């Protein structure tokens, strides 16, 4: 998962931190305009959630990350937080928000059980 997010960060860097997620941008601009669009965007986010939840569940089963939270809830948290970080990245034209997100998420909720430094 970290590698995947690092790849996306690399693409953002290549675009000088000014192009984010098309679906996230579209959601911000249109979700209040049309119930049909809102439902379709919701379905897209749910589709995105599935592979993340599966990856998280597998990591939990292997004991690689804590099983305290439900994999679907963690996937929702990951996607919502990442989309927020992308929004900040675009505003700031900087990788700081993406780096901060990855640093915090992989040192907390996606860390190995009992390895969190407080």
C-alpha positions in Angstrom: 0.0 0.0 0.0 2.8 2.4 0.8 4.4 1.7 -2.6 1.1 2.4 -4.3 0.8 5.8 -2.5 4.5 6.6 -3.3 3.8 6.0 -7.0 0.8 8.4 -6.9 3.0 10.9 -5.1 5.6 10.6 -7.9 2.9 11.2 -10.5 1.8 14.3 -8.5 5.4 15.5 -8.4 5.7 15.1 -12.1 2.7 17.3 -12.5 4.2 20.0 -10.2 1.6 19.3 -7.4 -1.2 21.0 -9.3 -3.2 18.0 -10.6 -5.1 15.9 -8.2 -7.7 13.2 -8.3 -10.3 13.6 -11.1 -13.0 11.8 -9.1 -12.2 13.9 -6.0 -12.2 17.1 -7.9 -15.5 16.1 -9.7 -17.0 15.2 -6.3 -16.2 18.6 -4.9 -17.7 20.4 -7.9 -20.8 18.4 -8.7 -22.0 16.4 -5.8 -24.5 19.1 -4.8 -25.8 19.6 -8.3 -27.2 16.2 -9.2 -28.5 13.2 -7.2 -27.5 10.9 -10.1 -24.0 12.2 -10.2 -23.7 11.9 -6.4 -24.9 8.3 -6.5 -22.4 7.5 -9.3 -19.5 9.1 -7.4 -20.5 7.2 -4.3 -20.4 4.0 -6.3 -16.9 4.8 -7.6 -15.6 5.5 -4.1 -17.1 2.1 -3.0 -15.5 0.4 -5.9 -12.1 1.9 -4.9 -12.7 0.9 -1.3 -12.9 -2.8 -2.1 -9.3 -3.6 -3.1 -8.0 -1.4 -0.2 -10.3 -3.2 2.3 -9.1 -6.6 0.9 -5.4 -5.6 1.2 -6.0 -4.4 4.8 -7.9 -7.6 5.7 -5.0 -9.7 4.4 -2.5 -7.7 6.3 -4.5 -8.0 9.5 -4.9 -11.8 9.0 -1.1 -12.0 8.6 -0.5 -9.9 11.7 1.2 -7.2 9.7 -1.2 -4.5 11.0 -3.5 -4.2 14.0 -6.9 -5.8 13.7 -8.6 -3.3 16.1 -10.5 -1.6 13.2 -12.7 -3.2 10.6 -10.9 -3.4 7.2 -13.7 -1.5 5.4 -13.6 1.3 8.0 -9.8 1.5 7.6 -10.2 1.6 3.8 -12.7 4.4 4.1 -10.4 6.3 6.4 -7.5 5.8 4.1 -9.4 7.0 1.0 -11.0 10.0 2.7 -7.8 11.1 4.3 -5.8 10.6 1.1 -8.3 12.7 -0.9 -8.0 15.4 1.7 -4.2 15.3 1.5 -4.4 15.6 -2.3 -6.7 18.6 -1.9 -4.1 20.3 0.4 -1.3 19.3 -2.0 -3.0 21.1 -4.8 -3.6 24.3 -2.7 -0.1 24.4 -1.4 1.6 23.1 -4.6 3.8 21.0 -2.3 4.2 17.3 -1.3 4.0 18.2 2.4 0.4 17.1 2.9 1.0 13.7 1.1 4.2 13.1 3.1 2.5 14.0 6.3 -0.4 11.6 5.6 1.9 8.7 4.7 4.1 9.4 7.7 1.3 9.4 10.2 -0.8 6.6 8.7 2.0 4.2 8.5 3.3 5.0 12.0 -0.2 4.5 13.5 -3.1 2.6 12.0 -1.0 0.7 9.5 1.9 -0.1 11.7 2.7 -3.5 13.0 0.8 -4.4 16.2 2.6 -3.2 19.4 5.2 -1.2 17.4 3.7 2.2 17.7 5.9 4.8 19.3 3.9 7.2 21.4 
